């Protein structure tokens, strides 16, 4: 019920992936998803005072002339200005021009000061992280551990994908942080807990886990 569309999409997407992987009938899943979308759009129009900001963001994303896209435009401009190798440490201007740049637009700040090369390396690290966890999932026999690991890695990678997409104007602004890198105590603590659980579940020996 809180006005946080980004986190709602993140949690719902992760839940859908886990339910799909658990073997639920695909037709039932599609019907549930369609019903959820219908109710979601219904709420947008029936409760404009509470959810009207979502429509404004969507309108401004589709047609920049319909709203204020200052932050998104500056972020994309900073990424372009950074080029391949960046402006240099501390030479970027985005962190002083956009509020909360250290959380919502940390990718643009990094790209401006260190260049697209470092941004691509960061994306590759996230993909390698996900690939290694998925390898563990394939070799795992415990269904509970499989679904748990899939949920943990999904919520991490989807969060990173949405954050990067917002910075390059692939998605409208959501306020989602980048795992491990964005400033913020709750974000770091949450990501650290998820990472610890992933490490625990992937490192434990199957025989030891059964004894526990």
N, C-alpha and C positions, 0 to 999 in steps of 0.2 A: 504493500500500500504506500510505501515511501516513493517520492519522485526520483527514482533512480533507474531509468530504462536500461542503461548499460549493464548493470549487475543483474537485472532481471533476465535479459537476453543471455548473458553468460551462464547463469545457473540453469535456465531452461534448456539451453543448447546442450550443456553437459548432461543433464538428466535424460534428454532424448537419446543421446549417444549410448548411455549406459542401459537404458530400457531396450533400445534396438539390439545391442550386443547380447542382452540376456535372453533373447529368443522370443520376445513378444510378437504376436501376429502382426505382420506389416500393415494389413488393412485396418486393423484396430488402431494402430499407431498413427496412420495417415488421417483417419477419421477424428482422432483426438486432437491432432495438430491443427486440422482445419477448423474444428470447433473452437479451439483456443484462439486462433487468429481472428475468427469471427467475433468472439466475445471481446477480444482486445480492441478491435476497431470500433465495436459498439460502445465500449467505455470511453474511447477518445471523443465521440460525438455526444454521448449522454452526460459526461462529466468534464466539460471543457475547462472549468475552473481548476481542476486538479491535474488533468492530463493534457491540457491545451498546449503546453510547452513542447510536447512531442510532435504535434502537427506543425508547429512553428519551425522546429529544427528540420523536419522532413521537407517542408516547403523551401526553406532557405538553402538546403542541400541540393535539391533538384533545380531550383531557380535562385541563384545567388542574389539576384536583384530584389527578392522578396523578404530578405532578412539581413541580420548582421552576421557576416562571415569573417569578421576581422581576424579572430584568432586562427582560424583554419587557413586563411589566405596568407597570413604572416608566417605560419609554420611551413607551408609548402614553399613559400618564397625563400625561407631560410635554408631549406634542404637544397634547393636549386643553387643558391649562392655559395653553399659549402663546396660544391663541385665534388671531385673525386677525393681530394686530400684535405679539405676543410680550410677554415680561416685561421686555425691555430687555437691553442688552449686559451680560454678567456677572451677571445676576440669576437665571439658571437654576440649578436645584439638581441636575439629573440628572447632570452631570459629576462631582459629588462623591458621588453615591449609587450609581453603577454603575461597576464596573471596566471599563477599556478603552472608555469612552464616546466618547473622541476617535477611535476607529477603528470599532468595530462599531455604534455608535449615534449617529454624528455628525449624521444627519438629525434625530433626536429632539432633540438639543442645539440645532441651528439653529432648529427649529420652536418650541422652548420660548422661546428668547431673541429671535427675530426674527419669529415668527409663521408661520401657514400660507401667507400671501401669498408670502413669500420661498421657501418650500418649493415652491410651485407654479411660481414663476419658474425655480427650479433644474431642475425636471422639464421645463419647456418648453424650456430651453436644451439639455438632453440630447436631446430630441425633434428640435429644429431641427438639432442637430449630426448626428444620424442621418439626417434628411431630406436634408440637403445632400450627405452622402456617397452616399446611395442615388441621388440625381440624377446624380452623377458616374459611378456604376456603370452606370446605364442608358445613358449616352452613351459608355461605354468599349467599345472594340473588342477589346482584348486580354483573352482569357479568363483568363489567369493573374492579371492585374491585377484583374479583376472578382472572382474568387474570393478573392484576398488582401484586397481592400478589404472584402468582405462579412464575412470572418472577423474582421478588426480591429474593424469597427464593431459586429458582433454581440457579441463578447466584452466590449466596453465597455458597450453598452446592457443586455445581460443582467445584467452585474455590478451596474449601477446599479439595475435593476429588482428584483433579488433583495435588495439592501441596503435599499431603500426598503420592500419588502414585509415584511422582517423587522422593521423599525422600527414598522410599523403592524399587526403581528401577522397579516399575510397569509400568511407562511411561518414555519416554525420557525427558531430561531436557527442561523446558518451560519458566522458569523465573517468574512463577506465584506465588504471595505471598499468605500467609495464612491469611484469614480474622481475624481481631481483634488482631492478635499476631505479624505478621511480621512488622519489622521496615520499616518506609516509610510514609511520610506525605500524599501523594496522595492516598495511599492504605487505610490508616486510615480514611481519610476524605470521600472517596467513600463508604467504609463500613459503616461509621457512618450515612451518608445520607440515604443509603438503609435501615439501621436498624430503623432510625427515621420514614421513610415512612411506614415500616411494622407496627411499633407500632401505628402510627396514623390511619392506615386503619383497624387494628384489634381492636382498642379500641373505635373507634367512634361508637356511636349508629346509627342504620340504619335510624331512624326517623330524627335524627340531620343531617345525611349526605344528606338526601333527601331535607331538607330545605336549605342546603348550595348549 
